[in-house]
């Protein structure tokens, strides 16, 4: 028996009023009979589902699935199970939707109609994501503040990512052992920070930490800087002579940065110091005992240099007792946020500012490749603190490039095959790449230049699945 108009409407409500309310609903509404035939739908359902109106009219929900518009139908699930069912659709044009199907039974308890309700949850999920980001920012901020206030943690390098934690763990482990350390890593990754960390946690922490960049000092001056010189040993020399950096680092640590730039003639003398623990000043014959721990670093491939005879193999093996590799910033994205907060706090104090950084700015930072590593990030934060107007940092001042957006995806085929098969393989790869990067099937369609219905059909054809978020 079919319910009458009075069963669902008050005496004062007209059928036209019902249709007006039905059409004005923010939620998508679809009405089917007990066999899954579509009887009625509103405009919101068309927009939220992405299924064209002309496709819905006169169709059965099984047709909609076979055409590739839906993977599964709540209405059909209700018909089979005779109960209210709610599922989440992640591939709606709007993004994420909550879909609920409610059965309507006649007076004999037989299924009569199914009402499907679709609610756009994208905004709610976005707000939840923003809240989570804000909470993450707050957590990072207070962690950084606590670290900077705690004298035991103040000089602790920032390390959240697993690769950096492993490197820092090794540095901490070998710090008390008076052994030579070779620190490898790209320019700007913080090799000197690790060297200073090793020194500060060693038995020599009360002694001097002396750092020298072997590539920044002219070759004719580097020898005198390292080994010192006697009075009157060359034109312009101090009349009383001068102690070299090995002597200056007595009972402490000498950090030889960019040791790969060391001239060949000095490599022999450095090796002698490491072997004999003594230096001879320029212009003198007597040797001076030295007691300094050597920490060396380079961004060059010393093994390759040894093969090319541009770096002595005996010096390399003498330096490479313990090797610590510092990963580039692009390989430890988890460290970008806390490092940003660290530098933000530092430069706020230096320039007497109270700048803040938004989650959107951090997202841009995480997408940047940072070829200059931590040095580049530090300089970027200083610039933003100085030039940004208002409370929040303006990342537009930096014009950062998102490296992952500048590289076009590569499509490949596996050997010789029929052209039609190759075209399908390329089509599948492009579609899979778009599905992996974009947040809705509508965006996928726009990005690769086809309509949304075709995207859904091809997803089914190639067995592709995507959980949009």
C-alpha positions in Angstrom: 0.0 0.0 0.0 1.3 3.4 -1.0 1.5 6.1 1.8 -0.9 9.0 1.2 0.0 12.6 1.1 -1.5 13.0 4.6 0.9 10.4 5.9 4.0 12.6 5.5 2.6 16.2 5.3 0.6 18.3 7.7 -2.9 19.5 6.6 -1.4 23.0 6.1 1.5 21.8 3.9 1.0 21.6 0.2 2.7 19.3 -2.3 4.4 22.3 -3.9 5.8 23.3 -0.5 7.3 19.9 -0.1 8.9 20.0 -3.6 10.3 23.5 -2.8 11.8 22.3 0.5 13.1 19.1 -1.2 14.8 21.2 -4.0 16.3 23.7 -1.5 17.9 21.1 0.7 21.6 21.7 1.2 22.0 17.9 1.4 21.7 15.7 -1.7 18.5 13.6 -1.6 17.7 10.6 -3.8 14.5 8.5 -3.8 14.4 5.0 -5.2 11.8 2.2 -5.1 12.3 -1.2 -3.7 14.0 -2.4 -6.9 16.5 0.5 -7.0 14.8 2.5 -9.7 15.4 6.2 -9.4 12.1 8.1 -8.7 13.3 11.5 -7.5 16.4 13.5 -6.8 17.2 17.1 -6.0 19.8 19.5 -7.5 22.1 19.1 -4.5 22.4 15.4 -5.2 23.5 16.0 -8.8 26.1 18.5 -7.6 27.4 16.4 -4.7 27.5 13.1 -6.5 28.8 14.4 -9.8 26.2 12.3 -11.7 24.6 14.3 -14.5 20.8 14.8 -14.3 20.2 13.2 -17.7 22.1 10.0 -16.5 20.0 9.8 -13.3 16.6 10.1 -15.0 14.8 6.8 -15.6 17.8 4.7 -14.4 18.3 2.0 -11.9 21.1 2.4 -9.4 22.7 -0.7 -10.9 23.0 1.2 -14.2 24.8 4.0 -12.4 27.3 1.6 -11.1 27.8 -0.2 -14.4 28.4 3.2 -16.0 31.3 3.8 -13.6 29.8 6.8 -11.7 29.7 4.9 -8.4 31.6 1.9 -7.0 28.7 1.0 -4.7 25.2 2.2 -4.0 23.9 2.8 -0.5 20.3 2.4 -1.9 21.1 -1.1 -3.2 22.8 -2.0 0.1 19.6 -0.9 2.0 17.4 -3.0 -0.4 19.5 -6.1 0.3 19.9 -5.6 4.0 16.5 -3.9 4.8 18.1 -1.5 7.3 19.6 2.0 7.6 23.2 2.1 6.3 25.7 4.9 6.4 29.0 4.9 4.5 31.7 7.4 3.6 32.3 8.2 -0.1 35.9 9.6 -0.6 35.7 10.1 -4.4 32.8 12.5 -4.7 33.4 15.8 -6.6 33.2 17.7 -3.3 35.8 15.4 -1.8 34.4 13.5 1.2 30.7 12.8 1.7 28.7 10.9 4.2 25.9 8.9 2.5 23.0 7.5 4.5 20.3 5.2 3.1 17.0 4.9 5.0 14.4 2.2 4.2 10.7 3.1 4.1 8.3 0.2 4.8 4.6 0.0 3.9 1.9 -1.1 6.4 2.6 -4.7 5.7 6.3 -4.4 6.6 7.4 -4.6 3.0 10.2 -2.4 1.7 8.5 0.4 -0.3 11.0 3.2 -0.8 14.7 4.0 0.0 15.7 7.6 0.8 19.4 8.3 0.2 20.9 11.4 1.9 24.3 12.8 0.8 26.1 15.3 3.0 29.2 17.2 2.0 31.8 16.6 4.8 34.7 18.3 3.0 34.4 21.5 5.0 34.2 19.7 8.3 37.2 17.6 7.4 39.1 20.7 6.4 38.3 22.4 9.6 39.3 19.3 11.6 42.6 19.3 9.6 43.1 23.0 10.4 42.5 22.3 14.1 45.0 19.4 14.0 47.5 21.7 12.3 47.0 24.4 14.9 47.4 21.9 17.7 50.6 20.6 16.1 51.9 24.1 15.7 51.1 24.8 19.4 52.9 21.6 20.4 55.9 22.4 18.4 56.0 26.0 19.7 55.9 25.0 23.3 58.4 22.2 22.8 60.8 24.6 21.3 60.2 27.2 24.1 60.8 24.5 26.7 64.0 23.4 25.0 65.4 26.9 24.9 64.6 27.5 28.5 66.1 24.2 29.7 69.9 24.6 30.1 70.3 20.8 29.6 68.6 20.9 26.2 69.4 24.4 25.0 72.2 23.3 22.7 70.6 20.1 21.6 70.3 20.0 17.8 66.8 19.8 16.4 66.1 16.2 15.5 62.6 14.7 15.0 63.2 12.8 11.8 64.5 9.2 12.0 67.6 9.8 9.8 68.7 12.8 11.9 67.9 11.1 15.2 70.2 8.2 14.1 73.0 10.6 13.2 72.6 12.5 16.4 72.5 9.3 18.4 75.8 8.1 16.9 77.4 11.6 17.6 76.2 11.3 21.2 77.6 7.8 21.5 81.1 8.5 20.3 81.4 12.0 22.0 83.1 10.7 25.1 85.6 8.6 23.1 88.6 10.6 22.0 88.5 9.4 18.4 88.8 11.2 15.0 85.4 11.8 13.4 84.6 12.5 9.7 81.2 14.3 9.2 79.7 14.1 5.7 76.9 16.0 4.2 75.8 18.7 1.7 76.7 22.3 2.3 74.4 23.9 4.9 73.2 20.7 6.6 74.7 21.6 9.9 78.0 19.7 10.0 79.6 22.3 12.3 76.6 22.0 14.7 77.2 18.3 15.0 80.9 18.8 15.5 80.2 21.3 18.3 77.7 18.9 19.8 80.3 16.2 19.9 82.7 18.5 21.6 80.2 19.7 24.1 79.4 16.1 25.1 83.1 15.0 25.3 85.6 15.1 28.1 87.1 18.1 26.3 84.0 20.3 26.7 85.9 22.7 29.0 88.6 23.1 26.4 88.4 25.3 23.3 86.4 24.5 20.2 88.3 25.9 17.2 86.8 25.8 13.7 88.5 26.5 10.4 87.1 26.3 6.9 89.9 24.8 4.8 88.3 26.1 1.6 87.8 29.7 2.7 91.5 30.5 3.5 94.0 31.1 0.6 96.4 28.2 0.2 99.5 30.4 1.0 98.0 31.5 4.3 96.3 28.2 5.4 99.6 26.5 6.4 100.6 29.4 8.7 97.0 29.5 10.2 97.1 25.7 11.0 100.7 25.3 12.1 101.8 28.8 13.2 105.1 30.4 12.4 108.3 31.6 14.0 109.3 35.3 14.3 110.5 36.8 11.0 109.8 33.6 9.1 108.3 35.6 6.1 107.4 39.1 5.1 104.6 40.5 7.2 105.0 37.9 10.0 104.5 39.1 13.5 107.8 39.8 15.3 107.0 37.4 18.1 105.6 34.7 15.8 102.2 33.1 16.1 100.7 29.9 17.4 98.7 27.9 14.9 95.2 26.6 15.3 96.4 23.1 16.4 98.1 24.8 19.3 95.0 27.0 20.0 92.8 23.9 20.2 95.0 22.4 23.0 93.0 20.2 25.3 90.0 20.9 23.1 88.7 20.1 19.6 89.8 21.3 16.2 87.1 21.3 13.5 88.5 21.1 10.0 85.6 22.0 7.8 85.6 21.4 4.0 88.8 19.2 4.4 88.2 18.0 0.8 89.6 21.5 -0.3 92.9 20.9 1.5 95.9 21.3 -0.8 97.9 18.1 -1.4 101.1 19.5 0.3 99.2 20.2 3.5 97.5 16.8 3.5 100.9 15.3 4.3 101.4 17.7 7.2 97.9 17.1 8.6 98.6 13.3 8.5 101.8 13.8 10.4 100.0 15.7 13.2 97.4 13.0 13.4 100.1 10.3 13.6 102.7 12.0 15.8 100.5 14.5 17.8 103.0 17.3 17.2 103.4 20.3 14.9 106.3 22.3 13.6 105.8 26.0 13.1 106.9 27.6 9.8 110.5 28.7 10.2 111.3 26.5 13.1 112.9 23.1 13.4 111.6 21.9 16.8 108.3 20.1 17.2 105.6 21.2 19.6 103.4 18.5 21.2 99.7 19.1 20.6 96.7 17.5 22.3 93.6 18.3 20.2 90.8 16.1 19.0 90.3 16.3 15.2 86.8 16.6 13.8 86.7 16.9 10.0 83.9 17.5 7.6 83.3 17.8 3.9 80.5 18.0 1.3 82.7 16.2 -1.3 83.1 12.5 -2.1 86.5 11.7 -0.6 86.4 8.2 -1.8 86.1 9.4 -5.4 88.9 11.9 -4.7 91.1 9.1 -3.4 90.5 7.2 -6.6 91.3 10.3 -8.7 94.5 10.9 -6.6 93.4 14.3 -5.5 93.1 13.2 -1.8 95.6 11.0 0.0 94.3 7.6 0.8 96.3 7.4 4.0 94.9 10.7 5.3 91.4 9.6 4.3 91.6 6.3 6.3 93.1 8.2 9.2 90.2 10.7 9.3 87.5 8.1 8.6 87.7 6.3 11.9 84.1 7.2 12.7 81.9 8.5 9.9 78.6 10.4 10.5 76.4 11.4 7.5 74.0 14.3 8.0 71.0 13.9 5.6 69.9 17.0 3.6 66.8 18.8 4.7 64.7 17.5 1.8 65.2 14.0 3.3 64.0 15.0 6.8 60.9 17.0 6.2 59.7 16.3 9.7 62.5 18.6 11.0 61.4 21.6 8.9 58.6 22.8 11.3 60.6 22.6 14.5 63.7 24.2 12.8 61.4 27.0 11.5 60.1 27.6 15.0 63.6 27.5 16.4 64.8 30.2 14.0 61.6 32.2 14.4 62.0 32.4 18.1 65.7 33.3 17.7 65.1 36.1 15.3 62.1 37.4 17.2 64.4 37.9 20.1 67.2 39.4 18.0 64.9 41.9 16.3 62.5 42.4 19.1 59.5 41.0 17.1 56.6 38.8 17.9 56.0 37.2 14.5 54.1 34.0 14.1 54.1 31.4 11.4 50.9 29.8 9.9 50.3 26.2 9.1 50.0 27.2 5.4 53.4 28.8 5.5 54.8 25.6 7.0 53.1 23.6 4.2 54.9 25.8 1.6 58.2 25.3 3.5 57.7 21.5 3.5 57.1 21.5 -0.3 60.3 23.5 -1.0 63.4 21.4 -1.8 65.8 23.6 0.2 69.0 23.2 -1.9 70.8 25.3 0.6 69.5 23.1 3.5 69.4 24.5 7.0 71.5 27.5 6.1 68.9 28.5 3.5 66.0 28.0 5.9 67.7 30.0 8.6 68.3 32.9 6.2 64.7 32.7 5.0 63.4 32.9 8.5 65.5 36.0 9.3 64.3 37.7 6.1 60.7 37.0 6.9 60.9 38.2 10.4 62.4 41.5 9.2 60.3 42.2 6.1 56.9 40.6 6.8 54.1 43.1 7.7 51.5 42.1 10.3 51.5 39.3 12.8 52.2 36.4 10.5 55.2 35.7 8.2 54.5 36.4 4.5 56.1 33.5 2.6 55.4 35.4 -0.7 58.4 37.5 0.2 60.6 34.4 -0.6 59.1 33.2 -3.9 60.0 29.7 -2.9 59.7 27.1 -5.7 57.8 23.9 -5.0 60.2 21.3 -6.4 57.6 18.6 -6.6 55.5 20.8 -8.9 58.3 21.5 -11.4 59.0 17.9 -12.4 56.6 16.3 -14.9 55.7 12.7 -14.1 57.5 10.2 -16.3 55.5 7.6 -18.3 57.1 4.4 -19.3 56.2 1.3 -21.3 57.8 -2.1 -20.7 59.4 -3.0 -24.0 57.8 -3.5 -27.4 54.1 -3.9 -27.5 51.1 -3.0 -29.7 50.6 0.7 -29.9 47.0 0.4 -28.5 48.4 -1.4 -25.4 51.1 1.3 -25.0 48.5 4.1 -25.2 46.5 2.3 -22.5 49.6 1.9 -20.3 50.5 5.6 -20.6 46.8 6.5 -20.0 46.8 4.3 -16.8 50.1 5.8 -15.5 48.9 9.4 -16.0 45.6 8.7 -14.4 47.3 6.9 -11.5 49.6 9.9 -10.9 46.7 12.4 -11.0 44.7 10.2 -8.6 47.6 10.1 -6.2 48.2 13.9 -6.1 44.7 15.4 -6.4 41.9 15.6 -3.9 38.9 14.8 -6.0 37.8 13.1 -9.2 36.6 16.5 -10.5 40.1 18.0 -10.0 41.6 14.9 -11.7 39.3 15.5 -14.7 40.3 19.1 -15.0 44.0 18.4 -14.7 44.1 15.8 -17.4 41.5 17.3 -19.7 38.7 14.8 -19.6 35.2 14.9 -18.0 34.6 13.4 -14.6 32.4 10.6 -15.9 35.3 9.4 -18.1 37.7 9.5 -15.1 35.3 7.3 -13.1 34.9 4.8 -16.0 38.7 4.6 -16.6 39.3 4.1 -12.9 37.0 1.1 -13.1 38.6 -0.1 -16.4 42.1 0.0 -15.0 41.2 -1.2 -11.5 42.4 2.0 -9.9 41.2 3.1 -6.5 41.7 6.3 -4.7 40.7 7.5 -1.2 40.4 11.2 -1.6 41.1 13.4 1.4 
